[in-house]
């Protein structure tokens, strides 16, 4: 069964705080003299995303259920729209969501990894 991002949660992340880190698939070896040797270690690695969502109190509960129960505390992958390209891709939680108050609503910040 494929898990999808819940329709009850925002499909777009906030631009403030968004960060994408490209995968580093190379390895460097320092030489006694001259420049370091660099080679590709492997082909596929996960890209990292730091994202945040603006949520209502009810949506915080939906996110908690999705994280804890549906994805089994972030261990199972799920499909969602890529935060930058808006193409549906497979992701997994890298960190647990952290909820902070933002006026009458809440801000959820977490890291995702896009699976190759």
Backbone as ProteinMPNN parsed JSONL, in Angstrom:
{"seq_chain_A": "XXXXXXXXXXXXXXXXXXXXXXXXXXXXXXXXXXXXXXXXXXXXXXXXXXXXXXXXXXXXXXXXXXXXXXXXXXXXXXXXXXXXXXXXXXXXXXXXXXXXXXXXXXXXXXXXXXXX", "coords_chain_A": {"N_chain_A": [[0.84, -1.183, 0.0], [0.589, 2.16, -0.875], [1.501, 5.092, 0.772], [0.094, 8.275, 1.065], [0.527, 11.841, 1.25], [-1.523, 13.483, 3.594], [-4.709, 14.812, 2.689], [-5.834, 16.559, 4.42], [-3.867, 18.159, 5.375], [-1.745, 21.023, 4.664], [-0.673, 21.331, 1.27], [1.385, 22.768, 0.296], [4.506, 24.027, 1.335], [5.842, 26.481, 3.659], [7.6, 29.271, 2.347], [9.442, 30.669, 3.81], [12.183, 29.688, 5.642], [12.52, 27.413, 4.134], [14.672, 24.915, 2.863], [16.836, 23.28, 0.656], [18.999, 20.598, 0.208], [21.365, 19.339, -1.9], [22.266, 15.969, -2.825], [25.36, 14.6, -1.646], [27.504, 12.758, -3.262], [30.136, 12.12, -3.452], [33.577, 11.267, -2.604], [36.379, 12.37, -0.801], [39.889, 12.182, -0.794], [42.679, 12.973, 0.983], [45.862, 13.905, -0.125], [49.422, 13.429, 0.307], [50.837, 15.394, -0.954], [49.887, 18.009, -3.166], [46.646, 18.396, -4.863], [43.555, 17.133, -3.427], [42.286, 13.83, -4.035], [39.331, 13.129, -5.73], [36.405, 11.255, -6.013], [33.5, 9.613, -7.3], [31.37, 8.164, -4.979], [28.974, 6.716, -4.802], [25.947, 6.337, -6.755], [23.202, 6.978, -6.212], [21.588, 8.927, -3.795], [19.801, 10.361, -1.038], [18.116, 13.499, -1.326], [17.961, 16.345, 0.81], [15.492, 18.112, 2.661], [14.463, 20.978, 4.39], [11.62, 21.993, 5.912], [8.611, 23.887, 6.631], [5.312, 24.192, 7.945], [2.24, 26.011, 8.103], [-0.167, 25.636, 10.469], [-3.465, 24.774, 11.694], [-4.957, 24.12, 14.937], [-6.35, 21.666, 14.763], [-5.131, 20.582, 12.493], [-2.573, 20.108, 13.456], [-3.042, 17.872, 15.029], [-3.753, 16.057, 12.98], [-1.288, 15.916, 11.647], [0.301, 14.795, 13.655], [-0.921, 12.242, 13.931], [-0.454, 11.273, 11.333], [2.362, 11.211, 11.277], [3.104, 9.629, 13.613], [1.418, 7.304, 13.574], [0.58, 6.557, 10.841], [2.985, 6.733, 9.253], [4.554, 5.32, 10.922], [6.175, 6.574, 13.01], [7.796, 8.034, 11.28], [9.25, 6.174, 9.815], [8.302, 4.928, 7.527], [8.054, 5.412, 3.972], [6.412, 8.008, 2.045], [4.233, 9.454, -0.427], [4.356, 12.672, -1.775], [3.876, 16.065, -2.915], [6.704, 17.521, -4.347], [8.407, 20.001, -2.539], [9.623, 22.115, -3.999], [9.504, 21.63, -6.838], [6.957, 20.684, -7.238], [6.263, 18.182, -8.198], [5.013, 14.93, -7.781], [6.636, 12.872, -5.509], [8.623, 10.394, -3.736], [9.04, 10.47, -0.267], [10.55, 10.606, 3.035], [10.324, 11.081, 6.539], [12.961, 12.811, 8.061], [13.494, 14.035, 10.433], [11.583, 14.351, 13.445], [8.5, 16.185, 13.485], [8.499, 19.511, 14.788], [6.564, 21.494, 16.776], [5.553, 24.83, 17.021], [4.132, 27.738, 18.569], [2.293, 30.152, 16.728], [0.959, 32.908, 16.806], [-2.522, 32.611, 16.831], [-2.441, 30.179, 15.653], [-0.305, 27.452, 14.542], [3.125, 26.483, 13.889], [4.765, 24.036, 12.085], [7.81, 22.47, 11.938], [10.137, 20.52, 10.15], [12.368, 17.964, 8.858], [12.813, 16.457, 5.698], [13.616, 13.64, 3.631], [14.217, 13.105, 0.275], [13.599, 10.265, -1.439], [15.714, 8.246, -3.508]], "CA_chain_A": [[0.0, 0.0, 0.0], [1.327, 3.415, -0.949], [1.024, 6.131, 1.681], [0.09, 9.609, 0.462], [0.421, 12.984, 2.152], [-2.952, 13.674, 3.867], [-5.402, 15.966, 2.091], [-6.207, 17.447, 5.527], [-2.717, 19.014, 5.674], [-1.37, 21.874, 3.525], [0.167, 20.665, 0.265], [2.519, 23.647, 0.017], [5.264, 24.426, 2.524], [6.145, 27.912, 3.728], [8.875, 29.621, 1.701], [10.359, 31.078, 4.885], [12.794, 28.54, 6.288], [12.705, 26.286, 3.219], [16.057, 24.672, 2.481], [17.065, 22.032, -0.07], [20.412, 20.235, 0.136], [21.602, 18.308, -2.903], [23.04, 14.847, -2.289], [26.804, 14.596, -1.848], [27.829, 11.36, -3.569], [31.575, 12.001, -3.719], [34.472, 11.031, -1.477], [37.662, 13.059, -0.952], [41.038, 11.585, -0.137], [43.766, 13.941, 1.077], [47.159, 13.39, -0.557], [50.566, 14.018, 1.005], [51.177, 16.613, -1.688], [48.981, 18.274, -4.275], [45.213, 18.457, -4.567], [42.899, 15.9, -2.974], [41.632, 13.003, -5.044], [37.886, 13.113, -5.544], [35.732, 10.302, -6.884], [32.114, 9.348, -6.964], [31.253, 7.019, -4.078], [27.813, 5.973, -5.263], [25.129, 7.108, -7.687], [21.938, 7.459, -5.645], [21.509, 9.315, -2.393], [18.621, 11.179, -0.784], [18.194, 14.948, -1.159], [17.425, 16.748, 2.111], [14.64, 19.296, 2.646], [13.987, 21.544, 5.655], [10.351, 22.621, 5.559], [7.693, 24.221, 7.707], [3.912, 24.344, 7.562], [1.38, 26.81, 8.968], [-1.245, 24.701, 10.774], [-4.456, 25.023, 12.741], [-4.864, 23.155, 16.024], [-6.816, 20.37, 14.248], [-4.123, 20.061, 11.564], [-1.466, 19.58, 14.266], [-3.45, 16.515, 15.382], [-3.633, 15.247, 11.76], [0.139, 15.692, 11.402], [0.76, 13.847, 14.68], [-1.414, 10.917, 13.544], [0.256, 10.857, 10.126], [3.753, 10.905, 11.633], [3.239, 8.549, 14.599], [0.694, 6.08, 13.229], [0.601, 6.188, 9.427], [4.357, 6.483, 8.798], [5.222, 4.608, 12.008], [7.189, 7.493, 13.546], [8.671, 8.505, 10.216], [10.065, 5.116, 9.215], [7.754, 4.506, 6.235], [8.017, 6.468, 2.959], [5.098, 8.457, 1.586], [4.261, 10.294, -1.625], [3.849, 14.039, -1.629], [4.363, 17.004, -3.916], [8.016, 18.075, -4.028], [8.214, 21.386, -2.112], [10.12, 23.091, -4.965], [9.087, 21.359, -8.215], [5.548, 20.3, -7.197], [6.094, 16.865, -8.801], [4.826, 13.93, -6.731], [7.806, 12.026, -5.324], [8.631, 9.616, -2.508], [9.775, 11.113, 0.817], [10.508, 10.006, 4.368], [10.713, 12.043, 7.572], [14.322, 12.691, 8.59], [13.348, 14.433, 11.838], [10.205, 14.474, 13.919], [8.012, 17.571, 13.444], [8.548, 20.34, 15.99], [5.435, 22.422, 16.705], [5.696, 26.065, 17.792], [2.973, 28.627, 18.466], [2.413, 31.271, 15.789], [-0.308, 33.605, 16.998], [-3.59, 31.683, 17.198], [-2.182, 28.916, 14.966], [0.947, 26.781, 14.865], [4.099, 26.259, 12.831], [5.407, 22.728, 12.209], [9.073, 22.44, 11.204], [10.728, 19.181, 10.119], [13.225, 17.676, 7.709], [12.429, 15.321, 4.866], [14.599, 13.191, 2.654], [13.609, 12.609, -0.96], [14.223, 8.975, -1.719], [16.102, 8.115, -4.919]], "C_chain_A": [[0.888, 1.251, 0.0], [0.685, 4.441, -0.028], [1.132, 7.47, 0.955], [-0.023, 10.665, 1.546], [-1.057, 13.281, 2.36], [-3.517, 14.94, 3.226], [-5.801, 16.977, 3.163], [-5.067, 18.387, 5.924], [-2.371, 19.855, 4.458], [-0.452, 21.12, 2.56], [1.386, 21.507, -0.092], [3.182, 24.062, 1.331], [5.484, 25.939, 2.504], [7.497, 28.173, 3.075], [9.912, 30.036, 2.747], [10.888, 29.82, 5.565], [13.005, 27.337, 5.386], [14.182, 26.154, 2.861], [16.137, 23.321, 1.792], [18.571, 21.803, -0.148], [20.563, 19.103, -0.853], [22.425, 17.185, -2.301], [24.526, 14.981, -2.606], [27.228, 13.14, -2.039], [29.313, 11.157, -3.839], [32.344, 11.731, -2.429], [35.803, 11.709, -1.787], [38.741, 12.326, -0.18], [42.181, 12.596, -0.172], [45.077, 13.252, 0.707], [48.27, 14.036, 0.268], [50.977, 15.334, 0.358], [50.177, 16.767, -2.835], [47.516, 18.248, -3.863], [44.659, 17.091, -4.14], [42.345, 15.14, -4.169], [40.144, 12.975, -4.712], [37.299, 12.109, -6.519], [34.296, 10.131, -6.403], [32.042, 8.076, -6.121], [30.092, 6.118, -4.502], [26.935, 6.896, -6.077], [23.915, 7.735, -7.015], [22.071, 7.77, -4.162], [20.324, 10.255, -2.233], [18.969, 12.667, -0.729], [17.506, 15.293, 0.154], [16.624, 18.037, 1.966], [14.309, 19.704, 4.072], [12.742, 22.345, 5.307], [9.583, 23.01, 6.813], [6.308, 24.466, 7.12], [3.207, 25.229, 8.573], [0.123, 25.984, 9.201], [-2.227, 25.251, 11.802], [-4.256, 23.976, 13.828], [-5.286, 21.755, 15.546], [-5.778, 19.754, 13.313], [-2.887, 19.536, 12.297], [-1.785, 18.141, 14.661], [-3.361, 15.582, 14.176], [-2.166, 14.92, 11.481], [0.699, 14.686, 12.404], [0.337, 12.42, 14.324], [-0.674, 10.394, 12.316], [1.676, 10.431, 10.456], [3.837, 9.655, 12.51], [2.622, 7.239, 14.111], [0.9, 5.657, 11.778], [2.007, 5.871, 8.94], [5.199, 5.789, 9.862], [6.448, 5.377, 12.516], [8.246, 7.853, 12.515], [9.49, 7.444, 9.526], [9.57, 4.675, 7.845], [7.73, 5.676, 5.242], [6.579, 6.815, 2.578], [5.288, 9.331, 0.348], [3.674, 11.656, -1.301], [4.437, 14.887, -2.737], [5.706, 17.563, -3.462], [7.838, 19.55, -3.67], [8.671, 22.438, -3.125], [9.54, 22.876, -6.361], [7.608, 21.041, -8.36], [5.247, 19.018, -7.972], [5.951, 15.858, -7.666], [6.014, 12.979, -6.693], [7.711, 11.323, -3.974], [9.559, 10.277, -1.479], [9.694, 10.262, 2.077], [10.916, 11.11, 5.349], [12.147, 11.765, 7.995], [14.335, 13.066, 10.063], [11.871, 14.487, 12.188], [9.77, 15.935, 13.818], [8.11, 18.247, 14.808], [7.476, 21.409, 15.824], [5.722, 23.628, 17.588], [4.454, 26.922, 17.576], [3.291, 29.77, 17.514], [1.085, 32.03, 15.832], [-1.351, 32.61, 17.483], [-3.387, 30.309, 16.581], [-0.804, 28.378, 15.34], [1.83, 26.649, 13.629], [4.744, 24.901, 13.106], [6.655, 22.741, 11.343], [9.648, 21.027, 11.291], [11.595, 19.035, 8.889], [12.721, 16.426, 7.018], [13.618, 14.895, 4.044], [13.832, 12.628, 1.461], [14.338, 11.344, -1.338], [14.562, 8.85, -3.195], [15.238, 7.105, -5.665]], "O_chain_A": [[1.823, 1.361, 0.793], [-0.531, 4.633, -0.05], [2.14, 7.758, 0.31], [-0.587, 10.427, 2.614], [-1.799, 13.329, 1.378], [-2.882, 15.995, 3.227], [-6.078, 18.134, 2.846], [-5.27, 19.307, 6.716], [-2.666, 19.455, 3.331], [0.428, 20.37, 2.981], [2.321, 21.007, -0.718], [2.51, 24.402, 2.305], [5.332, 26.59, 1.47], [8.43, 27.386, 3.232], [11.106, 29.785, 2.586], [10.106, 28.981, 6.012], [13.6, 26.344, 5.807], [14.859, 27.147, 2.592], [15.58, 22.335, 2.274], [19.326, 22.701, -0.523], [19.974, 18.035, -0.684], [23.199, 17.412, -1.371], [24.903, 15.42, -3.693], [27.3, 12.381, -1.072], [29.707, 10.132, -4.395], [31.841, 11.935, -1.324], [36.296, 11.629, -2.912], [38.525, 11.899, 0.955], [42.599, 13.024, -1.248], [45.361, 12.148, 1.172], [48.059, 15.092, 0.864], [51.408, 16.266, 1.036], [49.692, 15.784, -3.395], [47.184, 18.1, -2.687], [45.227, 16.044, -4.455], [41.982, 15.733, -5.185], [39.755, 12.817, -3.555], [37.643, 12.102, -7.701], [33.943, 10.458, -5.269], [32.587, 7.039, -6.5], [30.231, 4.896, -4.548], [27.15, 8.108, -6.091], [23.631, 8.913, -7.234], [22.597, 6.973, -3.385], [19.893, 10.879, -3.202], [19.99, 13.051, -0.159], [16.57, 14.608, 0.565], [17.025, 18.946, 1.239], [13.915, 18.863, 4.881], [12.802, 23.272, 4.498], [9.867, 22.528, 7.91], [6.156, 24.883, 5.972], [3.531, 25.206, 9.76], [-0.586, 25.659, 8.248], [-1.878, 26.069, 12.653], [-3.469, 23.046, 13.657], [-4.639, 20.767, 15.893], [-5.565, 18.541, 13.335], [-2.225, 18.619, 11.812], [-0.904, 17.282, 14.634], [-2.939, 14.435, 14.32], [-1.835, 13.789, 11.124], [1.488, 13.817, 12.034], [1.144, 11.495, 14.407], [-0.308, 9.22, 12.258], [2.145, 9.402, 9.969], [4.567, 8.72, 12.181], [3.241, 6.181, 14.226], [1.338, 4.539, 11.509], [2.213, 4.851, 8.282], [6.417, 5.682, 9.721], [7.581, 4.9, 12.457], [9.431, 7.965, 12.829], [10.356, 7.776, 8.717], [10.339, 4.103, 7.072], [7.421, 6.804, 5.624], [5.659, 6.019, 2.766], [6.367, 9.874, 0.114], [2.639, 11.772, -0.643], [5.38, 14.478, -3.414], [5.839, 18.024, -2.328], [7.187, 20.284, -4.414], [8.152, 23.555, -3.112], [9.124, 23.839, -7.006], [7.058, 21.113, -9.458], [4.102, 18.787, -8.361], [6.695, 15.926, -6.687], [6.363, 12.359, -7.697], [6.828, 11.62, -3.169], [10.708, 10.6, -1.779], [8.89, 9.334, 2.178], [11.745, 11.963, 5.03], [12.51, 10.619, 8.258], [15.089, 12.494, 10.851], [11.02, 14.65, 11.314], [10.581, 16.833, 14.041], [7.839, 17.636, 15.842], [7.481, 22.148, 14.839], [6.088, 23.481, 18.754], [3.806, 26.843, 16.533], [4.407, 30.288, 17.493], [0.205, 31.817, 14.998], [-1.109, 31.856, 18.426], [-4.087, 29.364, 16.945], [-0.211, 28.8, 16.333], [1.359, 26.695, 12.492], [5.213, 24.642, 14.214], [6.572, 22.994, 10.141], [9.651, 20.412, 12.357], [11.566, 19.874, 7.989], [12.269, 15.474, 7.654], [14.525, 15.687, 3.787], [12.933, 11.8, 1.607], [15.553, 11.349, -1.533], [13.792, 9.294, -4.047], [15.439, 6.883, -6.859]]}, "name": "protein", "num_of_chains": 1, "seq": "XXXXXXXXXXXXXXXXXXXXXXXXXXXXXXXXXXXXXXXXXXXXXXXXXXXXXXXXXXXXXXXXXXXXXXXXXXXXXXXXXXXXXXXXXXXXXXXXXXXXXXXXXXXXXXXXXXXX"}
